[in-house]
Amino acid sequence: MRQEEVTPLIKEAAGREQIKEELVRAVIERESAFRPCAVSPKGAQGLMQLMPATAAELGVQDPFDARQNINGGTRYLKRLLDRYQGKVELALAAYNAGPGAVDKAGGVPAIDETRAYILNIMNKFAF
């Protein structure tokens, strides 16, 4: 998806959820490389790679619709930031591995993919 198409959607969702646009953009880049039709081997869908059950819980009817996906994914990211008292690394770990894995580990789980995911996003995200 072209930046001029996705930027207003990110700005709108990030503003509504009161989180930094750069964080949402970095998650989208890592999750789907800005491809709205992306599907992971585990079944996550769209720009922010929402699992079908998560998308349904968030009210996302079409996970391949860029606006719906970004709105839902940003809302989910905000929930995770709230759950982990604004600790971005823990919210990102939960976005990638699931909140259960983070809670069980009492922090970032010892999963190589999750640790690489966090580092990749944190290196792009300016505090």
N, C-alpha and C positions, 0 to 999 in steps of 0.2 A: 504494500500500500504506500502511496506517495506521502511524503511528510506533510505537504500542504493539506491533505485530506485527513490525516490522523491527528495532527496537532490540535485543531479545535476540539476534537472529541476528548483528547487527553486533558486539555485545559478545562473543559466543562466538568468532566468527572472528578478530576483532582481538586478543583475549586469547591465542588459540592461536598466532597468528603474531607476537605481541608488537609490534604497531603500534597507533598511536592510533586509537581509535574515531572520532574527529572526522574523520580523514583518510578512512577508509572511507566514512563517511556523506557527506562532501563529494563523493567520487568518484561514489557512487550518485546523489546529487542531480543532479550535472552530466551523468552518462551517461544516466540514464533518468527523472529526476524521480520516482523511486520507483515506476515502473510495471514490474512483473515481466514483462509480456508485450511490452515494447518491442523493436522490431527496427529497426536503422538501415538506411539505404539501402545500406550496404556489407555488411550481413548480420550485424552484431554483435547479440547477443541477451541479453535479460533485464536485470535490475537493474544489473549492472556491465558490460553490453554486451560480452560475451565473443564473440570470433570462434569459429566452429565448431571449427576446428583447435586453437585454444588451449584451448577448453573440453574437447575430447577429451583433449588432452595433460594437462590438470589432473584428469582423471577425472570431469568433470561430465557425467553421463548425460542430464540434463534441464536445459538452461540456463534454462528458464522456472520451475523450482522455486526459490523464493527462497533457501532454505537452501543448496542445491547451488551456486547462482550466486554468492552472497555468499562462501561458503567458497572456491570456486575463484578468484573475482576477488581476494579478499584474499590468497590464497596467491600469485597472480601478482604482485600489487602488492609483496608482501614480497620475492619473487625480484628484482624490479626495484630495490627499495631496496637489497638486498644487492649487486646487480651494480654499482650506482652509489654505493657506499660511504655509503648513507644520505642522499644528496642528493635531497631530495624533488622539487625542480624537474626534475631529470633523470629520475627514476622516473616522474613524471607525463607528461613529454614522451614517454617510451618507451611508457607506457600508451596514449597518444593516437596517436602517429605510428609507433610500433614501435621496438624497440631498434636495428634497422638504421639508421634515420634519425638517431637520436641518436649512434650510433657514427660514422657517416659525417660528421656535422656536427661531431663532437668537442664536443658540448654540445647545447643546445636548438636544434633546426633552425629555419631561417628560414621557418616555415610559420605564417601568420597564425592559422589555426584552432588550432594547437597552442599558440601563445603566449597566445591568449585563453583557452584551456582551463586552462592553468597559472595565469594570473592569477585566473580565476574561482574555482578551488579554493583557491588560496593566500589569497585574501581571506576565505574561510569557515573556513579551517583555522587554529586557534590553536596556536602552537608552545609 
